[in-house]
Amino acid sequence: MSVQRLDKFLANSARGTYDGYAFLHNMVIKKSFNNSTLFYSIVSAPVQCLYSAMRNYLKADTIRTQHIMTGTTHGGARSMGLEDITDYSTSVNPLGMHHTIYNTLRDVLDQSTEYPDIYNTSLEQDISKYLGIKPEYVTATNGATDTIYNICRHMTQKPVLIQFPIFGEYVTAAKLYNCNTILQQTDNITRDKDKFIQAIPQDGCVFVCNPSAPTGRLACHSTIHDIIKAGKDANCTVVVDECFIELTPDRDESVLKYVKRYANLVIIRTMTKSFGLAGLRVGYCIANDTITKGIRQYRIPWCIGTVAQTAAKEALKHPEHITDAHQIIRTQMPFMYNILSESPYMEPIRSDANYMVIRTKQLATTIQNKLLKRKILVRDCTSFGMPYHIRISTKTHDKNKILCEQLIESCRV
């Protein structure tokens, strides 16, 4: 395998899963690898997940179409088959992967004829050290979406309260496992806390995002704490999605400090966003021992491949990578907000995260298509139930300036 081909795979790994794995698959067909064992060791997560997922695939796809995941498929430019596009639709670390990960992954091929760590034990230990918690509280998964499905499977046929709008896979997973799904609409969980608490079901589950998706508004930890406490009183598991919290200016609003105190709390995080590992699919959940055991029983063996585990372990050695990203986010988000606010054709919504939702006078699909002609991809928020909203993420100053100029022009009525 040439260095040039490996570099192409590593670059694809930071952008999106499908293209990177398709690249490796083509190399196996062309016999660029000497045997299939090497290939399957590298991509064990998708291969292992394929067999268990096929049974539910058609049902889940139908649920997405009928209930929430309408509009443009999410997953960035690669998932749409687009090349030479500047992608603002995926809200990952604006710095991408840390530079040392590339060198580490070149070296890991020597280990790829062996199976990866079957239950990600070493990775979970590294995550626990990074967070300062017990390893027994951590369950590593094949991305945050894998965690969502495992939790909903654990809650099969129970009532599930979901903050809405939200990432569509929450609704899809809940309906897939025949949960009694309750959508509670709010764009400000702090303001609507009391109403939200009143809707908490008995003996069920609650999903809440902090910061919220897609608006990026960060709730103070006391608000989320009140929801957790109310959930405990109702014998209800409270799942807090903190996938973006590490890229917000105030990570202290995390409810990580409450995991030991509340046996009904589960926190979902992902290395996709904070460390820029979108194509390598590494997520994890944090919970009390009792819930962790329940979720782990649904986890597929070898659910994270050798490449992904190695990259994640290397990324955890560099927390300063997130700090460096904060410097960009802290300056560039206000920069974009101020410029876009001057246009009469759109209304940007202030965000505490590395992404921003913009209300437009034209359908989001129309704006997205206009920008695609200019080699720019933004997120169409139709899948969130917001057909007149788009979402953008931040990059470097020069790229953000170009985005703002093109966006203002495309939004003109």
Summary of the structure (lengths in Angstrom):
residues: 413
radius of gyration: 20.6
end to end distance: 51.3
largest distance: 60.8
contacts: 1439
relative contact order: 0.15
helix: 50%
strand: 14%
